[in-house]
């Protein structure tokens, strides 16, 4: 699967921030959503990489404080998010969003999701592997608008090493979307949820909400109500970035 370098700029700017925040909001005692925004500018510091250089085990959780500090540098223009090997000089677009919605697909207790199974399930769910070495769901016919949602590794560093597919394994996946995005919030949710459910079915896993509780009908209805209200609020505001 090929990845357009222009899409990588869009994905990396928003995705680098969201990928860090997903670990914050995935913790049981953390609130499910947050807001971090800023303006991009030129900078001279080394590009930040999620989860780098801590020397922890392969299943270790991210050091949240350290990751947020690096992400703040991206948002404040002190550095740029790392790209996915396609180069692309110059600064990316501002990493500015006001809502993040997340889900988890977690393997059964004592089980792991293996790399070969993951790739097959991702393809069947309509995902594309690309920027930041994670999977993305793009808008059909409009990939340049960036991802509707993305899928990262649940454990540090959040990316997938396709060069070691035979040995790749993870206890779960993090699905996340940032708003505003290429689609209205409710439409994006109605794209992400079936994909998560489909992958859970294929991987013999379960879908969890942003606090890692089993995702039930009541929680789904609550999220849909929240996103419907979010879309109405956005429609009442002057046109800006996103849909």
SULVEN-V664203 format. One record per backbone hydrogen bond with DSSP energy under -1.0 kcal/mol. NH is the residue of the N-H (numbers start at 1). CO is the residue of the C=O. E is the energy in kcal/mol with one decimal. If there is no record, write none. Layout:
nh->NH co->CO e->E
nh->NH co->CO e->E
//
This chain:
nh->7 co->4 e->-1.2
nh->8 co->4 e->-1.3
nh->9 co->5 e->-1.0
nh->10 co->6 e->-1.0
nh->11 co->7 e->-2.9
nh->12 co->8 e->-2.9
nh->13 co->9 e->-1.6
nh->14 co->10 e->-1.6
nh->15 co->11 e->-3.5
nh->16 co->12 e->-2.3
nh->18 co->14 e->-2.5
nh->19 co->15 e->-3.2
nh->20 co->16 e->-1.1
nh->21 co->17 e->-2.3
nh->22 co->18 e->-2.2
nh->25 co->21 e->-2.6
nh->27 co->24 e->-1.2
nh->30 co->27 e->-1.9
nh->45 co->78 e->-1.4
nh->52 co->49 e->-1.4
nh->60 co->57 e->-1.7
nh->64 co->62 e->-1.1
nh->67 co->63 e->-2.4
nh->68 co->64 e->-2.8
nh->69 co->65 e->-1.8
nh->70 co->66 e->-1.9
nh->71 co->67 e->-2.6
nh->72 co->68 e->-2.6
nh->73 co->69 e->-1.5
nh->74 co->70 e->-1.5
nh->75 co->71 e->-2.4
nh->76 co->72 e->-2.6
nh->77 co->74 e->-1.1
nh->78 co->73 e->-2.3
nh->79 co->73 e->-1.2
nh->82 co->48 e->-1.0
nh->96 co->94 e->-1.4
nh->98 co->179 e->-2.4
nh->99 co->179 e->-1.4
nh->101 co->177 e->-2.5
nh->103 co->175 e->-2.5
nh->104 co->208 e->-2.3
nh->105 co->173 e->-2.2
nh->106 co->206 e->-2.7
nh->107 co->171 e->-2.9
nh->111 co->108 e->-2.6
nh->113 co->170 e->-3.7
nh->115 co->168 e->-2.8
nh->118 co->114 e->-2.6
nh->119 co->115 e->-2.3
nh->120 co->116 e->-1.5
nh->121 co->117 e->-2.5
nh->122 co->118 e->-2.8
nh->123 co->119 e->-2.1
nh->124 co->120 e->-2.1
nh->125 co->121 e->-1.5
nh->126 co->123 e->-1.4
nh->127 co->122 e->-2.7
nh->128 co->136 e->-3.0
nh->130 co->134 e->-2.5
nh->133 co->130 e->-1.9
nh->134 co->131 e->-1.1
nh->135 co->151 e->-2.3
nh->136 co->128 e->-2.5
nh->137 co->149 e->-2.6
nh->142 co->139 e->-2.1
nh->145 co->142 e->-1.7
nh->146 co->143 e->-1.8
nh->148 co->137 e->-3.7
nh->150 co->176 e->-2.8
nh->151 co->135 e->-2.8
nh->152 co->174 e->-2.8
nh->153 co->158 e->-2.9
nh->154 co->172 e->-2.2
nh->156 co->60 e->-1.9
nh->158 co->155 e->-2.0
nh->160 co->133 e->-2.5
nh->162 co->160 e->-1.1
nh->164 co->161 e->-1.4
nh->168 co->164 e->-1.1
nh->170 co->113 e->-2.1
nh->173 co->105 e->-2.7
nh->174 co->152 e->-2.9
nh->175 co->103 e->-2.8
nh->176 co->150 e->-2.4
nh->177 co->101 e->-2.3
nh->179 co->99 e->-3.0
nh->188 co->184 e->-2.5
nh->189 co->185 e->-2.4
nh->190 co->186 e->-2.3
nh->192 co->188 e->-2.5
nh->193 co->189 e->-2.9
nh->195 co->191 e->-1.1
nh->196 co->192 e->-2.5
nh->197 co->193 e->-2.7
nh->198 co->194 e->-2.7
nh->199 co->195 e->-2.5
nh->200 co->196 e->-2.4
nh->201 co->197 e->-2.1
nh->202 co->198 e->-2.3
nh->203 co->199 e->-2.2
nh->205 co->200 e->-3.0
nh->206 co->106 e->-2.5
nh->208 co->104 e->-3.5
nh->209 co->213 e->-3.1
nh->212 co->209 e->-2.1
nh->215 co->207 e->-2.1
nh->220 co->216 e->-2.2
nh->221 co->217 e->-2.6
nh->222 co->218 e->-2.0
nh->223 co->219 e->-2.4
nh->224 co->220 e->-2.4
nh->225 co->221 e->-2.1
nh->226 co->222 e->-2.2
nh->227 co->223 e->-2.5
nh->228 co->224 e->-2.3
nh->229 co->225 e->-2.1
nh->230 co->226 e->-2.2
nh->231 co->227 e->-2.6
nh->232 co->228 e->-2.0
nh->233 co->229 e->-2.2
nh->234 co->230 e->-2.3
nh->235 co->231 e->-2.4
nh->236 co->232 e->-1.2
nh->237 co->234 e->-1.2
nh->243 co->181 e->-1.7
//
